[in-house]
Amino acid sequence: MLNRRRFLQFSSLLSLPTVGCSPNMDNYSTDVAIIGSGPAGLSLASRLTQAGVNVIVIESGPYDGYSERAQQRNKVLDAGQGLPYPLGTATKRMTGGTSSVWGGHCPRFRQDDFICKSRFGYGADWPISYEEMEKYYCQAEHYLNVFNGLNSCNPITMSDDSFILAQFLETQGFKDTVAASVTVNAGGVYQPLRLKQSRLPGLVNNQNFMLLNNLTARNVEIDRTGKVKSIFCTDNEGLDKTVKCKALVIGAGAIQSSRFLMLINEQHPGLGLGEGGGYLGANFMDHNAVQLTVKVDGNSNKVDQQNFQPSQPEKFGQAQIWQWYGHYREQGIGAYMPLAIYENTSTNRSMVPGNIMNDNNSEKTITFSILCEQEPLHENRFELSKTEQDEFGDPLPMLWFELSDFDKRTYRHAADSISNVLAMSNALEISQQPELFLGRHHLMGTTRMADNEEDGVVDTDLKVFGSKNIYVLGGSVFPSGGAANPTLTIVALGMRLSEHIIQNLV
Ligand SMILES: Cc1cc2nc3c(=O)[nH]c(=O)nc-3n(C[C@H](O)[C@H](O)[C@H](O)COP(=O)(O)OP(=O)(O)OC[C@H]3O[C@@H](n4cnc5c(N)ncnc54)[C@H](O)[C@@H]3O)c2cc1C
């Protein structure tokens, strides 16, 4: 296979499956090439094409459905300490990327998440502030359809009755409970947002947009100043293609984005893109989860039932999110954030919270799944394997990973707190010991953002240090990962990046 790792030749006349362009093209040219059609790639493409910028999105997965062959390209090797879970499954190689399977929960990061080093002494501060991100959060909430009202710049907030729960928790010692909640609102019914269905159709109609499927980006043509001229790709038939561009954005998910930069550096010795501080591939983070199920006593008329019953189920959908921050961080642990899922056990059907209490004939459960912050550590890192390659002969990524004492303290605290508070409720019966899940498919770190190249891989414009026109967009640029699901923040960064690219494209 290694003989496939040559500089690619571009002579085939066979066509690729494409959307938004005429077929039978072989080599392509565009203003901005984006690797990956997930939330990062599609949201950025949407902004840029609206501004008249030509965009080609290169997507390794198929246009329709799922392909096991494409998925195998995500394989991650264990460097010897054990993988937290089969990480290759955490990203989907398909159109729409991992938004094809995600849960669609879109909370903002909180102000503290951007300054946990200076405020609480662990992790890393972001080189940009929450205040700077606020307007982009607003744009991202519109893009992901989780905004509160037509023109407001507020995330969806808790319903009044859910706020009662927050107040109840405060009486039980959760002094800094914060009701910063956002959940999915897709047409009144819980419906994870599939960007292929919700956002791609609008893009396809834009003449500035082109999507190339079943095409895997593998390397670049780059000059000595760090300016990319084109991207080298291979299609499913093994045919090589090239995409000429003025700027390249890598939006391939945290593992594959850092791997792509490593592949460039390997093919172009001496370039050392983003390698100045030794952070390329390092500081990999996810969110661990503590899960606990409680049974609801349908006959009880205790205050707790009201507390768990939002008044506007049609607006809030299936789940609600609470963030419990601050107080615990000062105790030397990370943030954590519980998500409650209500289920009718007899039909094994998730229900909107407002309905479950009215359904007296069935057994009901509430599952609390608590996302826990993981500290960014240099030791949790990827490198390229020297022995194993993917189907194209490119080295696979290999992970060193271990939970720190800080991570363990955080999830134990989360498990104890939620068990204690639920034990105080007469209407709830704890039916399961808290379980720990390592990782919740929230891939972050590996190309972190920093003010200077000694401290990270990309600058505050998300441009790779040492390059003229390569950007990374995704959870990989997060210097620390908070406890909030990452995608809203990824899309907000995409909105911000679109402004920079539009102003600087030459
Ligand atoms: C089960 C599950 C539930 C989740 N729930 C939530 C949630 O509720 N809320 C939340 O915020 N997040 C959630 N996530 C995480 C969320 O899906 C990701 O944060 C998000 O999809 C990241 O977007 P992205 O565009 O950066 O990457 P992705 O969506 O992973 O897209 C990357 C794309 O790049 C393509 N690609 C990779 N390498 C190449 C290459 N070399 N050439 C061409 N294309 C390439 C891939 O095929 C893929 O389409 C969940 C994830 C999973 C798995």
The ligand as an SDF file (V2000), in Angstrom:
LIG
                    3D

 53 58  0  0  0  0  0  0  0  0999 V2000
  -23.8280   10.0000   18.9910 C   0  0  0  0  0  0  0  0  0  0  0  0
  -23.3360   11.4360   19.0180 C   0  0  0  0  0  0  0  0  0  0  0  0
  -24.1110   12.4040   19.6460 C   0  0  0  0  0  0  0  0  0  0  0  0
  -23.6800   13.7250   19.6790 C   0  0  0  0  0  0  0  0  0  0  0  0
  -24.4860   14.6660   20.2610 N   0  0  0  0  0  0  0  0  0  0  0  0
  -24.1010   15.9510   20.2800 C   0  0  0  0  0  0  0  0  0  0  0  0
  -24.9470   16.9580   20.8310 C   0  0  0  0  0  0  0  0  0  0  0  0
  -26.0570   16.7000   21.2960 O   0  0  0  0  0  0  0  0  0  0  0  0
  -24.5040   18.2370   20.8300 N   0  0  0  0  0  0  0  0  0  0  0  0
  -23.2840   18.5770   20.3320 C   0  0  0  0  0  0  0  0  0  0  0  0
  -22.9240   19.7470   20.3930 O   0  0  0  0  0  0  0  0  0  0  0  0
  -22.4740   17.6410   19.7830 N   0  0  0  0  0  0  0  0  0  0  0  0
  -22.8460   16.3460   19.7400 C   0  0  0  0  0  0  0  0  0  0  0  0
  -22.0370   15.4060   19.1570 N   0  0  0  0  0  0  0  0  0  0  0  0
  -20.7570   15.8550   18.5840 C   0  0  0  0  0  0  0  0  0  0  0  0
  -20.9940   16.5130   17.2260 C   0  0  0  0  0  0  0  0  0  0  0  0
  -21.5120   15.5750   16.3260 O   0  0  0  0  0  0  0  0  0  0  0  0
  -19.6740   17.1040   16.7220 C   0  0  0  0  0  0  0  0  0  0  0  0
  -19.2250   18.0680   17.6610 O   0  0  0  0  0  0  0  0  0  0  0  0
  -19.8190   17.7920   15.3840 C   0  0  0  0  0  0  0  0  0  0  0  0
  -20.3660   16.9510   14.4100 O   0  0  0  0  0  0  0  0  0  0  0  0
  -18.4530   18.2850   14.9250 C   0  0  0  0  0  0  0  0  0  0  0  0
  -18.5990   18.9020   13.6660 O   0  0  0  0  0  0  0  0  0  0  0  0
  -17.3890   18.9350   12.6430 P   0  0  0  0  0  0  0  0  0  0  0  0
  -17.9090   19.4980   11.3820 O   0  0  0  0  0  0  0  0  0  0  0  0
  -16.2310   19.5940   13.3040 O   0  0  0  0  0  0  0  0  0  0  0  0
  -16.9570   17.4110   12.4420 O   0  0  0  0  0  0  0  0  0  0  0  0
  -17.7950   16.2050   11.8180 P   0  0  0  0  0  0  0  0  0  0  0  0
  -19.2300   16.4250   11.9660 O   0  0  0  0  0  0  0  0  0  0  0  0
  -17.2410   14.9690   12.4100 O   0  0  0  0  0  0  0  0  0  0  0  0
  -17.4640   16.2480   10.2680 O   0  0  0  0  0  0  0  0  0  0  0  0
  -16.1660   15.9710    9.7740 C   0  0  0  0  0  0  0  0  0  0  0  0
  -16.2960   15.5700    8.3160 C   0  0  0  0  0  0  0  0  0  0  0  0
  -14.9940   15.5160    7.7400 O   0  0  0  0  0  0  0  0  0  0  0  0
  -14.9510   14.4180    6.8200 C   0  0  0  0  0  0  0  0  0  0  0  0
  -13.5270   14.0560    6.6350 N   0  0  0  0  0  0  0  0  0  0  0  0
  -12.6660   13.6190    7.5790 C   0  0  0  0  0  0  0  0  0  0  0  0
  -11.4430   13.4520    7.0270 N   0  0  0  0  0  0  0  0  0  0  0  0
  -11.5540   13.7660    5.7120 C   0  0  0  0  0  0  0  0  0  0  0  0
  -10.6330   13.7960    4.6300 C   0  0  0  0  0  0  0  0  0  0  0  0
   -9.3360   13.4840    4.7820 N   0  0  0  0  0  0  0  0  0  0  0  0
  -11.0920   14.1610    3.4080 N   0  0  0  0  0  0  0  0  0  0  0  0
  -12.3910   14.5060    3.2110 C   0  0  0  0  0  0  0  0  0  0  0  0
  -13.3110   14.5100    4.2260 N   0  0  0  0  0  0  0  0  0  0  0  0
  -12.8760   14.1430    5.4560 C   0  0  0  0  0  0  0  0  0  0  0  0
  -15.7770   13.3510    7.5080 C   0  0  0  0  0  0  0  0  0  0  0  0
  -16.2210   12.4010    6.5700 O   0  0  0  0  0  0  0  0  0  0  0  0
  -16.9190   14.1770    8.1090 C   0  0  0  0  0  0  0  0  0  0  0  0
  -17.9980   14.2890    7.2240 O   0  0  0  0  0  0  0  0  0  0  0  0
  -22.4400   14.0870   19.0910 C   0  0  0  0  0  0  0  0  0  0  0  0
  -21.6690   13.0990   18.4540 C   0  0  0  0  0  0  0  0  0  0  0  0
  -22.1110   11.7870   18.4140 C   0  0  0  0  0  0  0  0  0  0  0  0
  -21.2850   10.7430   17.7150 C   0  0  0  0  0  0  0  0  0  0  0  0
  1  2  1  0
  2  3  1  0
  2 52  2  0
  3  4  2  0
  4  5  1  0
  4 50  1  0
  5  6  2  0
  6  7  1  0
  6 13  1  0
  7  8  2  0
  7  9  1  0
  9 10  1  0
 10 11  2  0
 10 12  1  0
 12 13  2  0
 13 14  1  0
 14 15  1  0
 14 50  1  0
 15 16  1  0
 16 17  1  0
 16 18  1  0
 18 19  1  0
 18 20  1  0
 20 21  1  0
 20 22  1  0
 22 23  1  0
 23 24  1  0
 24 25  2  0
 24 26  1  0
 24 27  1  0
 27 28  1  0
 28 29  2  0
 28 30  1  0
 28 31  1  0
 31 32  1  0
 32 33  1  0
 33 34  1  0
 33 48  1  0
 34 35  1  0
 35 36  1  0
 35 46  1  0
 36 37  1  0
 36 45  1  0
 37 38  2  0
 38 39  1  0
 39 40  1  0
 39 45  2  0
 40 41  1  0
 40 42  2  0
 42 43  1  0
 43 44  2  0
 44 45  1  0
 46 47  1  0
 46 48  1  0
 48 49  1  0
 50 51  2  0
 51 52  1  0
 52 53  1  0
M  END
$$$$
